[in-house]
Amino acid sequence: LQQGRKLGVALVGLGKYSTGQLAPALQQTQLCRLAGVVTGTPAKAAKWKQQYNLPEQNIYDYKTFDRIADNPNIDIVYVVLPVGMHEEFTVRAAQAGKHVICEKPMAISSAECRRMIEACRKAGKMLSIGYRLHFEPHHREMMRLGQQQVYGPVQRLLADNGFRFDNDTPWRVDKELAGGGPLMDLGIYCLQGVVYTKGELPVSVTAKYTPKPNNNLFKEVEAGINWQLQFTDGSAADCRTSYAENMSSRLRAEAAKGWMELQPAFGYGGISGRTSQGPLNIQNVPQQARQMDDFANCVLNNQPTRVPGEMGLRDMQLIEAIYRAADTGQKVRI
Ligand code: NDP
């Protein structure tokens, strides 16, 4: 790598998240920049080319994508496609010799996650998952308070994340493209939050689907699900997610000597928190810029990312256990 050059990032899939969050964030990053795009929509290619001053040779579609192997201006491929396409494009990116950031959830099954990890390992490329909240200071503080047992061991956790889905992105209720419903898309933040606040993995799970509303949206995926994770020390995490109900976005942990919570907890900004001792006076930060700069720093210094493919796989295994618990009505050991 040339000294002082910002790493080039190519966004794959120019939908809402790429357009509204990642491309603007790449204007604020210090160590990486928007260098190219991969899109199936020619009109978007033209628009992005002009808006972000992208050279023609850095613009690909899904068929020409593999030629990115010959493009030295692109170091990192960022997969921002429907979940059912994550595996294919992560594997192709690794085979093209690029480092990869893949959006959450990592894939639609743990088997896919394993193949993605293996492809990146074989290619000698780094793989990270778009878990932006690991770079967010309120969430870092929840990790510190919980993991260091500042109020004693955490005994109870609560997390909610849900909104009324209006079918703006129909792939989210298509089983093949999404893998599942709100658990995959929104509940994963609850899962992540309770696990990193507790600082350990649960040993079992129970779960129950919520009733489907009277519309035709939820033919293939759940409309909502409530689940409880149980930890070895007898503590538990109660989590809820839904596409049928606007929920408070909340992460809370209770311990013998106090409690801490974030609400709203999971947005791109506006996160606010408090503990039993009073408000957390923490500034919001540009999460995605921090996340991408951290990955660029890891690539440049050959250091491990704190949100690796292995974490995406771990979460997919937990999600599979939650679905199994809801499908069977039984407690599932993890
Ligand atoms: P969108 O539907 O808005 O965008 C997806 C894009 O993928 C489309 O615009 C299209 O781009 C491309 N695409 C290719 N094939 C298909 C297909 N068959 N159906 C639909 N789109 C297709 O989704 P989002 O941007 O909301 O989500 C994309 C990814 O980002 C998901 O993995 C999601 O979970 C993740 N995400 C993460 C967030 C976070 O906070 N970390 C927040 C929001 C989303 P094109 O026209 O360029 O080909």
Residues whose N, C-alpha, C, O or C-beta is under 5 A from the ligand:
A	BS01	NDP	G13 L14 G15 K16 Y17 S18 V38 T39 G40 T41 V80 L81 P82 V83 E103 K104 P105 G130 T169 W171
